[in-house]
Amino acid sequence: MSFIPAFIALSLLSAQTPSHPVASEESSLAVMVSEIPAASGGIQRARNPQLAFTFTWNGTNFTYTDAERTFTGIMLKPAGNGPFPAAIVSHGQGGSATSYSLPKAQEFLAWGMVSIGPNYTHAAGGSTAPEDTGDCPENIARGLACLNVLKSFSFVDPNRVALWGHSKGAYVTIGLAAAAPQAFAAAGMSSGGIIPDAAGTNQSAPTVTQASTTAAPFIMFHADADPVVSPTQSALFEQTLDALGVPNQRILYATNQHNLHQVPSINADMLSHYQSWLTTYGVLR
């Protein structure tokens, strides 16, 4: 499936598809999709005063700015006006939006999904401190900012937004699901989980209590001998969701590979299960 790497604001409307990025106008209310012939190269900017942010999207890359933060990331959308389902994709420690989230977004694009993936504090060259990575306030703020971006576009169906994350990105995914329990229709993760309350909240993984507001149906994948994130963490999350009555599924693979997506057969299996999960819970139709 092809994708449209550009958008343009409210006042320019056409049914044609741009062949490359074009300079856009700014909408005074909310950003709308407009696909027009590309008359000139450049960047696309959208401002939404209702949410007080500026989102600049050029090709597959974006820069987000609000009064408290600026961060970068990637976004892809299918060709057409939608509305499409969408996913927020979260990378792990030492990864990035380009190295991890973009390949995932390209996989989800084949299902007709918009994907957005921010660079988090634990991106390559960033922090490794537990209190400043994974499910930390700044990363949750970045993920929720991406949710606001998605909801600003008319090509996104706000009732069909999902989550996906890996490792510390899985911690972010759980944190986002707990922070905005009614915002996400479904969620999935690989090599992640939660920790007991006794471990404290100054950690990169959310605690049982912090995860206890999760409402999105959740599918999780883990190696049974993961040397980085213990499978007991996803088992604890499974137990927590069971106690909450939240639909969930946990799939274990007989391997010591932490980066499950790097094993082609496992990655294909995860994608198949995740696609079915999204279909079951109405994200994909």
FINU-90187 format. One record per atom (N, C-alpha, C): residue in three letters; y, z, x. Coordinates in steps of 0.1 Angstrom, whole numbers, padded with zeros to 4 digits, always signed. Atoms other than C-alpha are relative to their C-alpha. Layout:
ALAYZX
...
END
This chain:
MET-0012+0000+0008
MET+0000+0000+0000
MET+0012+0000+0009
SER-0012+0000-0007
SER+0034-0008+0013
SER+0010+0011-0004
PHE-0009-0010+0004
PHE+0063+0016+0013
PHE+0014-0004+0002
ILE-0014+0003-0001
ILE+0100+0016+0009
ILE+0007+0011+0009
PRO-0006-0010-0009
PRO+0117+0034+0039
PRO+0014+0003-0003
ALA-0014-0002+0002
ALA+0151+0033+0024
ALA+0003+0004-0014
PHE-0004-0002+0013
PHE+0170+0045-0006
PHE+0015-0003+0000
ILE-0014+0002+0001
ILE+0205+0039-0019
ILE+0004+0007-0013
ALA-0004-0009+0011
ALA+0226+0059-0044
ALA+0003-0007-0013
LEU-0001+0003+0014
LEU+0235+0058-0080
LEU+0005-0013-0004
SER-0008+0011+0005
SER+0258+0029-0083
SER-0005-0014+0003
LEU+0005+0013-0004
LEU+0238+0001-0067
LEU-0014-0002-0005
LEU+0013+0002+0006
LEU+0209-0011-0088
LEU-0005-0014+0000
SER+0006+0013-0001
SER+0185-0040-0084
SER-0015+0002-0001
ALA+0015+0000+0000
ALA+0148-0048-0089
ALA-0006-0005+0013
GLN+0005+0006-0012
GLN+0145-0063-0055
GLN-0002+0011+0010
THR+0004-0010-0010
THR+0130-0045-0025
THR+0007-0003+0013
PRO-0006+0003-0013
PRO+0149-0040+0008
PRO-0010-0003+0011
SER+0009+0004-0011
SER+0134-0055+0039
SER+0002+0010+0012
HIS-0003-0010-0011
HIS+0150-0029+0062
HIS+0011+0010-0005
PRO-0010-0010+0005
PRO+0173+0001+0059
PRO+0013-0005-0002
VAL-0013+0005+0004
VAL+0206-0004+0043
VAL+0009+0012-0001
ALA-0010-0011+0002
ALA+0238+0017+0042
ALA+0001+0003-0015
SER+0000-0004+0014
SER+0240+0037+0010
SER+0013+0007-0003
GLU-0011-0008+0005
GLU+0267+0053-0011
GLU-0005+0014-0003
GLU+0003-0014+0003
GLU+0268+0089-0022
GLU+0002+0002-0015
SER-0001-0003+0014
SER+0261+0101-0057
SER+0007+0013-0002
SER-0007-0013+0002
SER+0283+0128-0072
SER-0009+0010-0008
LEU+0009-0009+0007
LEU+0254+0142-0092
LEU-0014+0001+0007
ALA+0013-0001-0006
ALA+0219+0134-0082
ALA-0004-0014+0005
VAL+0004+0013-0006
VAL+0203+0107-0060
VAL-0009-0007-0009
MET+0010+0009+0007
MET+0186+0078-0077
MET-0005-0011+0009
VAL+0005+0012-0007
VAL+0164+0051-0064
VAL+0007-0012-0003
SER-0005+0014+0003
SER+0179+0017-0060
SER-0006-0009+0011
GLU+0006+0009-0010
GLU+0161-0011-0043
GLU+0008-0013-0001
ILE-0008+0012-0001
ILE+0184-0039-0032
ILE-0003-0008+0012
PRO+0002+0008-0013
PRO+0184-0068-0007
PRO+0007+0007+0011
ALA-0006-0007-0011
ALA+0191-0054+0027
ALA+0010-0009+0006
ALA-0011+0009-0005
ALA+0225-0069+0036
ALA+0004+0004+0014
SER-0004-0004-0013
SER+0230-0048+0067
SER-0009+0012+0005
GLY+0008-0011-0005
GLY+0212-0023+0089
GLY+0008+0013-0001
GLY-0008-0013+0000
GLY+0221+0014+0091
GLY-0009+0011-0006
ILE+0006-0012+0005
ILE+0213+0047+0077
ILE+0003+0002-0015
GLN-0002-0002+0014
GLN+0210+0060+0042
GLN+0004+0015-0002
ARG-0004-0014+0002
ARG+0229+0092+0031
ARG+0000+0003-0015
ALA-0001-0004+0014
ALA+0226+0111-0001
ALA+0005+0014+0000
ARG-0005-0013+0001
ARG+0246+0141-0011
ARG-0002+0005-0014
ASN+0002-0006+0013
ASN+0237+0164-0040
ASN+0008+0013+0000
PRO-0008-0013+0001
PRO+0265+0190-0046
PRO-0007+0011-0008
GLN+0006-0010+0008
GLN+0244+0207-0072
GLN-0010+0009+0009
LEU+0009-0007-0009
LEU+0219+0217-0044
LEU+0007+0003+0014
ALA-0008-0003-0012
ALA+0246+0217-0016
ALA-0008-0004+0012
PHE+0006+0005-0013
PHE+0227+0195+0009
PHE+0003-0014+0002
THR-0001+0014-0003
THR+0230+0162+0026
THR-0014-0004+0007
PHE+0013+0005-0005
PHE+0198+0142+0033
PHE+0002-0015+0005
THR-0002+0013-0006
THR+0200+0112+0057
THR-0013-0005+0004
TRP+0013+0006-0001
TRP+0170+0089+0056
TRP+0001-0013+0006
ASN+0000+0013-0007
ASN+0165+0061+0081
ASN-0014-0004+0004
GLY+0014+0004-0003
GLY+0132+0043+0082
GLY-0009+0010-0006
THR+0009-0011+0005
THR+0106+0070+0080
THR+0005+0014+0004
ASN-0005-0013-0005
ASN+0128+0097+0096
ASN+0012+0005-0009
PHE-0012-0006+0007
PHE+0153+0121+0079
PHE+0006+0011+0008
THR-0007-0012-0005
THR+0179+0147+0088
THR+0005+0007-0013
TYR-0004-0008+0011
TYR+0185+0174+0063
TYR+0011+0010+0005
THR-0010-0010-0004
THR+0217+0196+0064
THR+0005+0007-0012
ASP-0008-0007+0010
ASP+0230+0224+0042
ASP+0008+0011+0008
ALA-0010-0010-0006
ALA+0253+0254+0048
ALA-0007+0009+0011
GLU+0007-0010-0009
GLU+0226+0274+0067
GLU-0009-0007+0010
ARG+0009+0006-0009
ARG+0204+0249+0085
ARG+0001-0015+0001
THR+0002+0014-0001
THR+0198+0214+0098
THR-0014-0002+0007
PHE+0013+0003-0006
PHE+0163+0200+0105
PHE-0003-0014-0003
THR+0005+0014+0001
THR+0145+0167+0108
THR-0014+0000-0005
GLY+0014+0001+0005
GLY+0113+0153+0095
GLY-0003-0015-0004
ILE+0004+0013+0004
ILE+0096+0123+0079
ILE-0001-0001-0015
MET+0003+0002+0015
MET+0094+0108+0044
MET-0004-0014-0002
LEU+0005+0013+0004
LEU+0075+0079+0030
LEU-0001-0001-0015
LYS+0002+0002+0014
LYS+0074+0064-0005
LYS-0006-0013-0002
PRO+0006+0013+0004
PRO+0054+0036-0022
PRO+0011-0009-0004
ALA-0009+0010+0006
ALA+0071+0004-0032
ALA+0001+0002-0015
GLY-0002-0001+0015
GLY+0086+0005-0067
GLY+0009+0012-0003
ASN-0010-0010+0005
ASN+0107+0029-0088
ASN-0007+0013-0005
GLY+0006-0012+0005
GLY+0080+0054-0098
GLY+0002+0003-0015
PRO+0001-0012-0009
PRO+0080+0081-0108
PRO-0013+0002+0006
PHE+0012-0002-0007
PHE+0054+0089-0082
PHE-0003+0015+0002
PRO+0003-0014-0005
PRO+0035+0121-0073
PRO+0005+0002+0014
ALA-0005-0002-0013
ALA+0046+0137-0041
ALA-0007+0012+0007
ALA+0006-0011-0007
ALA+0034+0161-0014
ALA+0009+0004+0011
ILE-0006-0006-0011
ILE+0050+0184+0011
ILE-0010+0002+0011
VAL+0010+0000-0011
VAL+0031+0180+0044
VAL+0004+0009+0011
SER-0004-0010-0010
SER+0031+0209+0069
SER-0009+0000+0013
HIS+0007+0001-0013
HIS+0021+0205+0106
HIS-0003+0014+0006
GLY+0003-0013-0006
GLY+0006+0232+0128
GLY+0007+0002+0013
GLN-0007-0004-0013
GLN+0016+0249+0161
GLN-0001-0012+0010
GLY-0001+0011-0010
GLY+0027+0223+0187
GLY-0001-0014-0005
GLY-0001+0013+0006
GLY+0025+0195+0163
GLY+0014-0004-0004
SER-0013+0004+0005
SER+0054+0177+0146
SER-0001-0008-0012
ALA+0000+0009+0011
ALA+0064+0157+0116
ALA-0005-0014+0004
THR+0004+0013-0004
THR+0058+0126+0136
THR-0015-0001+0004
SER+0014+0000-0006
SER+0025+0135+0153
SER-0010+0003-0011
TYR+0010-0004+0010
TYR+0008+0151+0123
TYR+0004-0004-0014
SER-0003+0003+0014
SER+0027+0147+0090
SER+0001-0014-0003
LEU-0001+0014+0003
LEU+0034+0110+0093
LEU-0013-0006-0002
PRO+0014+0006+0003
PRO-0003+0100+0097
PRO-0005+0005-0013
LYS+0005-0005+0013
LYS-0011+0123+0067
LYS+0007-0007-0011
ALA-0008+0007+0011
ALA+0017+0107+0047
ALA-0005-0014-0002
GLN+0005+0014+0001
GLN+0003+0073+0055
GLN-0013+0000-0008
GLU+0013-0001+0007
GLU-0031+0084+0042
GLU+0003+0002-0015
PHE-0003-0003+0014
PHE-0015+0098+0010
PHE+0007-0012-0007
LEU-0007+0012+0005
LEU+0006+0066+0006
LEU-0010-0009-0007
ALA+0010+0009+0006
ALA-0026+0047-0002
ALA-0004+0005-0014
TRP+0002-0005+0014
TRP-0029+0070-0033
TRP+0012-0001-0009
GLY-0012+0002+0008
GLY+0006+0061-0044
GLY+0009+0012+0000
MET-0008-0012-0001
MET+0022+0093-0032
MET+0012-0001+0009
VAL-0011-0003-0009
VAL+0056+0101-0018
VAL-0004+0012+0008
SER+0002-0012-0009
SER+0053+0125+0012
SER+0012+0003+0008
ILE-0011-0004-0009
ILE+0079+0145+0030
ILE-0006+0011+0009
GLY+0005-0010-0009
GLY+0072+0165+0061
GLY+0010+0005+0010
PRO-0010-0005-0009
PRO+0097+0187+0079
PRO-0006+0004+0014
ASN+0004-0007-0012
ASN+0096+0198+0115
ASN+0003+0015-0001
TYR-0001-0014+0002
TYR+0090+0235+0115
TYR+0004+0007+0014
THR-0004-0007-0012
THR+0100+0262+0140
THR-0011+0000+0011
HIS+0012+0000-0009
HIS+0065+0260+0156
HIS-0003-0014+0005
ALA+0002+0014-0005
ALA+0069+0222+0164
ALA-0001+0000+0015
ALA+0001+0001-0015
ALA+0062+0210+0199
ALA+0013+0004+0007
GLY-0012-0004-0007
GLY+0086+0227+0222
GLY+0008+0012-0007
GLY-0006-0010+0008
GLY+0095+0253+0196
GLY-0006+0014+0003
SER+0005-0014-0002
SER+0086+0290+0191
SER-0015+0001-0001
THR+0014-0004+0001
THR+0052+0305+0195
THR-0002+0014-0005
ALA+0000-0014+0004
ALA+0061+0340+0184
ALA-0005+0001-0014
PRO+0006-0001+0014
PRO+0041+0351+0153
PRO+0011+0002-0010
GLU-0010-0003+0011
GLU+0072+0364+0135
GLU+0010-0011-0003
ASP-0009+0012+0001
ASP+0091+0331+0140
ASP-0007-0013-0003
THR+0007+0013+0002
THR+0064+0306+0132
THR-0009+0002-0013
GLY+0008+0000+0012
GLY+0041+0297+0103
GLY+0007+0005-0012
ASP-0006-0005+0013
ASP+0049+0317+0071
ASP+0012+0009+0004
CYS-0012-0007-0003
CYS+0083+0328+0084
CYS+0011-0004-0009
PRO-0010+0004+0010
PRO+0115+0328+0063
PRO+0007-0013+0003
GLU-0006+0013-0003
GLU+0130+0298+0081
GLU-0008-0011-0004
ASN+0009+0011+0004
ASN+0100+0277+0076
ASN-0002-0001-0015
ILE+0001+0001+0015
ILE+0097+0286+0039
ILE+0013-0006-0005
ALA-0013+0006+0005
ALA+0134+0278+0035
ALA+0000-0016+0002
ARG+0001+0015-0002
ARG+0127+0243+0051
ARG-0009-0007-0010
GLY+0009+0006+0010
GLY+0098+0237+0028
GLY+0006-0001-0014
LEU-0007+0000+0013
LEU+0118+0247-0003
LEU+0011-0010+0000
ALA-0010+0010-0001
ALA+0146+0225+0009
ALA-0006-0014-0003
CYS+0006+0013+0003
CYS+0122+0196+0009
CYS-0004-0002-0014
LEU+0003+0000+0014
LEU+0111+0205-0026
LEU+0013-0004-0008
ASN-0013+0003+0006
ASN+0148+0203-0036
ASN+0003-0015+0002
VAL-0003+0014-0003
VAL+0151+0169-0019
VAL-0009-0009-0010
LEU+0009+0007+0009
LEU+0120+0156-0038
LEU+0005+0000-0014
LYS-0005-0001+0014
LYS+0134+0168-0071
LYS+0013-0007-0003
SER-0013+0007+0002
SER+0167+0150-0065
SER-0002-0015-0002
PHE+0003+0014+0001
PHE+0150+0116-0065
PHE-0006-0004-0013
SER+0006+0004+0012
SER+0143+0098-0097
SER-0014-0007+0002
PHE+0013+0006-0003
PHE+0113+0081-0080
PHE-0011+0010+0002
VAL+0010-0011-0001
VAL+0095+0115-0078
VAL-0002+0007-0014
ASP+0003-0007+0012
ASP+0078+0131-0108
ASP-0001+0015+0004
PRO+0000-0014-0004
PRO+0087+0168-0104
PRO-0011+0008-0005
ASN+0012-0007+0005
ASN+0057+0178-0124
ASN-0013-0003+0008
ARG+0012+0004-0007
ARG+0033+0163-0099
ARG+0003+0001+0015
VAL-0002-0003-0014
VAL+0043+0178-0066
VAL-0011+0009+0006
ALA+0011-0007-0006
ALA+0015+0190-0043
ALA+0004+0005+0014
LEU-0002-0006-0014
LEU+0012+0208-0009
LEU-0012-0004+0008
TRP+0011+0001-0010
TRP-0009+0201+0022
TRP+0005+0005+0013
GLY-0004-0005-0013
GLY-0009+0219+0055
GLY-0012+0003+0009
HIS+0010-0003-0009
HIS-0029+0225+0086
HIS+0004+0011+0010
SER-0001-0011-0009
SER-0033+0257+0107
SER+0013+0008-0003
LYS-0012-0007+0004
LYS+0002+0273+0109
LYS+0007-0007-0011
GLY-0005+0007+0011
GLY+0012+0246+0085
GLY-0007+0004-0013
ALA+0007-0006+0011
ALA-0015+0260+0062
ALA+0006+0013-0004
TYR-0007-0012+0003
TYR+0003+0293+0065
TYR+0012-0002-0008
VAL-0012+0004+0007
VAL+0035+0276+0054
VAL-0004-0004-0014
THR+0004+0005+0013
THR+0016+0259+0026
THR-0003+0012-0010
ILE+0002-0012+0009
ILE+0004+0293+0012
ILE+0013+0006-0003
GLY-0012-0006+0003
GLY+0038+0307+0016
GLY+0009-0007-0010
LEU-0007+0008+0010
LEU+0054+0279-0003
LEU-0006+0001-0014
ALA+0006-0001+0013
ALA+0029+0281-0031
ALA+0003+0014-0006
ALA-0003-0013+0005
ALA+0036+0318-0034
ALA+0015+0002-0003
ALA-0015-0002+0002
ALA+0074+0315-0031
ALA+0004-0008-0013
ALA-0004+0008+0012
ALA+0076+0289-0059
ALA-0013-0004-0008
PRO+0013+0001+0007
PRO+0044+0294-0080
PRO-0001-0010-0011
GLN+0000+0010+0011
GLN+0055+0271-0108
GLN+0004-0014+0004
ALA-0005+0012-0004
ALA+0067+0243-0087
ALA-0011-0010+0004
PHE+0010+0009-0006
PHE+0034+0229-0074
PHE-0012-0001-0009
ALA+0012+0003+0009
ALA+0006+0213-0094
ALA-0013+0003+0007
ALA+0012-0002-0007
ALA-0020+0217-0067
ALA+0003+0001+0015
ALA-0002-0002-0014
ALA-0024+0225-0030
ALA-0013-0001+0008
GLY+0011+0001-0008
GLY-0047+0219-0001
GLY+0003+0004+0014
MET-0002-0004-0014
MET-0051+0231+0035
MET-0012-0001+0008
SER+0011+0000-0010
SER-0072+0229+0066
SER+0003+0011+0010
SER+0000-0009-0011
SER-0079+0257+0091
SER+0011+0010-0002
GLY-0010-0010+0003
GLY-0057+0284+0075
GLY-0005+0011-0009
GLY+0004-0011+0008
GLY-0058+0315+0054
GLY+0011+0011+0000
ILE-0009-0011+0000
ILE-0043+0349+0050
ILE-0006+0012+0007
ILE+0005-0011-0008
ILE-0046+0383+0066
ILE+0002+0013-0009
PRO-0001-0012+0008
PRO-0050+0419+0053
PRO+0014+0006+0000
ASP-0013-0006+0000
ASP-0019+0438+0043
ASP+0002+0009+0012
ALA-0001-0009-0012
ALA-0027+0463+0071
ALA+0005-0007+0013
ALA-0004+0007-0012
ALA-0019+0436+0097
ALA+0015-0001+0001
GLY-0015+0001+0000
GLY+0018+0437+0086
GLY+0005-0013-0003
THR-0006+0013+0005
THR+0042+0411+0075
THR+0008-0007+0011
ASN-0007+0006-0012
ASN+0056+0403+0110
ASN-0009-0009+0007
GLN+0010+0009-0006
GLN+0029+0377+0115
GLN+0002-0014-0005
SER-0002+0014+0004
SER+0026+0339+0112
SER-0008-0003-0013
ALA+0008+0002+0012
ALA+0000+0342+0084
ALA+0005+0009-0011
PRO-0004-0009+0011
PRO+0009+0356+0050
PRO-0011+0010-0003
THR+0009-0010+0003
THR-0007+0388+0039
THR-0006-0002-0015
VAL+0006+0001+0014
VAL-0028+0393+0007
VAL+0011+0002-0010
THR-0011-0003+0010
THR+0002+0408-0011
THR+0010-0012+0000
GLN-0009+0012-0001
GLN+0025+0379+0001
GLN-0006-0012-0007
ALA+0006+0011+0006
ALA+0000+0354-0012
ALA-0003+0002-0015
SER+0005-0003+0013
SER-0006+0371-0045
SER+0007-0006-0012
THR-0007+0007+0011
THR+0019+0351-0065
THR-0004-0015-0001
THR+0004+0014+0001
THR+0001+0318-0058
THR-0006-0003-0013
ALA+0006+0004+0013
ALA-0007+0299-0089
ALA-0005-0014+0000
ALA+0005+0014-0001
ALA-0014+0263-0078
ALA-0015+0000+0003
PRO+0014+0002-0004
PRO-0051+0253-0078
PRO-0001-0004+0015
PHE-0001+0001-0015
PHE-0060+0254-0041
PHE-0014-0004+0005
ILE+0013+0003-0007
ILE-0087+0236-0021
ILE+0003+0002+0015
MET-0001-0003-0014
MET-0093+0247+0015
MET-0012-0004+0008
PHE+0011+0005-0009
PHE-0113+0234+0044
PHE+0001+0008+0013
HIS+0000-0008-0012
HIS-0124+0253+0075
HIS-0013-0002+0007
ALA+0012+0001-0008
ALA-0148+0251+0104
ALA-0006+0014+0000
ASP+0006-0013+0001
ASP-0174+0279+0102
ASP+0000+0007+0013
ALA-0002-0007-0013
ALA-0168+0286+0139
ALA+0013-0003+0006
ASP-0014+0003-0005
ASP-0131+0279+0142
ASP+0004+0011+0010
PRO-0004-0010-0010
PRO-0120+0295+0175
PRO+0015+0004+0000
VAL-0014-0002+0000
VAL-0083+0295+0166
VAL+0004+0008-0012
VAL-0003-0007+0012
VAL-0080+0306+0130
VAL-0014+0004-0006
SER+0013-0004+0004
SER-0110+0327+0119
SER-0003-0004-0014
PRO+0003+0004+0014
PRO-0128+0314+0088
PRO+0001+0012-0010
THR-0002-0012+0009
THR-0125+0350+0075
THR+0013+0000-0007
GLN-0013+0001+0006
GLN-0089+0342+0068
GLN+0000-0009-0013
SER+0001+0008+0012
SER-0097+0314+0043
SER-0009+0007-0010
ALA+0008-0008+0009
ALA-0125+0336+0029
ALA+0008+0010-0008
LEU-0008-0010+0006
LEU-0100+0363+0022
LEU+0010-0006-0010
PHE-0008+0007+0010
PHE-0077+0338+0005
PHE-0008-0004-0012
GLU+0009+0003+0011
GLU-0106+0326-0016
GLU-0002+0012-0009
GLN+0002-0013+0008
GLN-0113+0362-0027
GLN+0013+0003-0007
THR-0013-0003+0007
THR-0076+0367-0035
THR+0002-0009-0011
LEU-0002+0009+0011
LEU-0074+0336-0056
LEU-0010+0002-0011
ASP+0010-0003+0010
ASP-0106+0345-0074
ASP+0005+0012-0008
ALA-0005-0012+0007
ALA-0091+0379-0082
ALA+0012-0003-0009
LEU-0011+0004+0008
LEU-0060+0362-0095
LEU-0003-0010-0012
GLY+0005+0010+0010
GLY-0080+0337-0116
GLY+0006-0014+0003
VAL-0005+0013-0004
VAL-0065+0308-0097
VAL-0011-0010+0004
PRO+0010+0009-0004
PRO-0088+0277-0095
PRO+0000-0003+0015
ASN+0000+0003-0014
ASN-0099+0272-0059
ASN-0014-0005+0004
GLN+0012+0005-0006
GLN-0126+0256-0037
GLN+0001+0002+0015
ARG+0000-0001-0015
ARG-0135+0264-0001
ARG-0012-0007+0006
ILE+0010+0009-0006
ILE-0154+0239+0020
ILE-0001+0003+0015
LEU+0002-0003-0014
LEU-0169+0249+0054
LEU-0007-0012+0007
TYR+0007+0010-0008
TYR-0180+0225+0081
TYR-0006+0007+0012
ALA+0008-0006-0011
ALA-0206+0234+0107
ALA+0005-0006+0014
THR-0006+0005-0012
THR-0184+0229+0138
THR+0009+0011+0005
ASN-0010-0009-0006
ASN-0161+0248+0162
ASN+0013-0007+0002
GLN-0012+0008-0001
GLN-0134+0221+0158
GLN+0011+0006-0009
HIS-0011-0005+0007
HIS-0101+0237+0148
HIS+0008-0012-0007
ASN-0008+0012+0005
ASN-0083+0203+0143
ASN-0010-0009-0008
LEU+0011+0008+0007
LEU-0107+0190+0116
LEU+0004-0014-0002
HIS-0005+0014+0002
HIS-0085+0159+0110
HIS-0003-0009+0012
GLN+0003+0008-0012
GLN-0094+0148+0145
GLN-0015-0005+0001
VAL+0014+0004+0001
VAL-0131+0144+0135
VAL+0000-0010-0011
PRO-0001+0010+0011
PRO-0132+0111+0116
PRO-0008+0002-0012
SER+0008-0002+0012
SER-0161+0119+0094
SER+0004+0012-0008
ILE-0005-0011+0007
ILE-0147+0153+0085
ILE+0013-0003-0007
ASN-0013+0004+0006
ASN-0112+0139+0079
ASN-0002-0008-0013
ALA+0003+0008+0012
ALA-0127+0113+0055
ALA-0005+0009-0011
ASP+0006-0009+0010
ASP-0146+0140+0037
ASP+0011+0009-0006
MET-0011-0008+0005
MET-0115+0162+0034
MET+0009-0008-0009
LEU-0009+0009+0008
LEU-0094+0133+0021
LEU-0007-0003-0014
SER+0007+0002+0012
SER-0121+0125-0005
SER+0001+0012-0010
HIS-0001-0012+0009
HIS-0122+0160-0018
HIS+0014+0004-0004
TYR-0014-0003+0003
TYR-0084+0165-0017
TYR+0004-0010-0011
GLN-0004+0010+0010
GLN-0079+0132-0036
GLN-0006+0004-0014
SER+0006-0004+0013
SER-0104+0144-0063
SER+0006+0012-0006
TRP-0007-0013+0004
TRP-0087+0178-0064
TRP+0013-0004-0007
LEU-0013+0004+0005
LEU-0053+0161-0070
LEU-0002-0007-0013
THR+0002+0007+0013
THR-0068+0140-0097
THR-0004+0010-0011
THR+0004-0010+0009
THR-0085+0169-0114
THR+0012+0008-0006
TYR-0011-0008+0005
TYR-0052+0188-0116
TYR+0013-0008-0003
GLY-0011+0008+0006
GLY-0030+0159-0127
GLY+0010-0005+0009
VAL-0009+0005-0010
VAL-0012+0151-0095
VAL-0002-0015+0001
LEU+0003+0014+0000
LEU-0029+0117-0093
LEU-0006-0004-0013
ARG+0005+0005+0013
ARG-0037+0096-0123
ARG-0007-0013+0001
END
